[in-house]
């Protein structure tokens, strides 16, 4: 191969490499993870029903770190009730993970007995940070439903 041919081949391979770098998603690409995590419609409906029934704790913004279920509590809940019930307590489903794994379910909002306002606020904030806009909006709706419930309860 002569020098001119080597130069053309090098330019060609550099161009192909650059092309694939542009069209290929980078590892950990936000768009890839945004597409993988979807709103859990069943969880929204379940949460609204729980709020209507009064299973809600109107706690403050920073309380979620103390009120969220521990890993032991999550495992016990799954053992007793299964992943179908566990899913109802999470606003997001990450389709990159298998159905019967805890990693699949994102954005918890309660303690398996009550919805916690602080959990809804944490889910809304985290969803917004990661650009999961459907989940962020759903959490905002739940926050409004909680506020209406608390207002109605206070007027009694």
Secondary structure, DSSP 4 states (H G I P E B T S, - for coil): --HHHHHHHHHHHHHHHHHHHHHSPPTT-HHHHHHHEEE-HHHHHHHHHHHHTT-EE---GGGHHHHSPPHHHHHHHHHHH-HHHHHTTEEEEETTS-TTSGGGEEEE-B-SSSEEHHHHHHHHHHHHHTT-HHHHHHHHHHHHHHHHHHHHHHH-
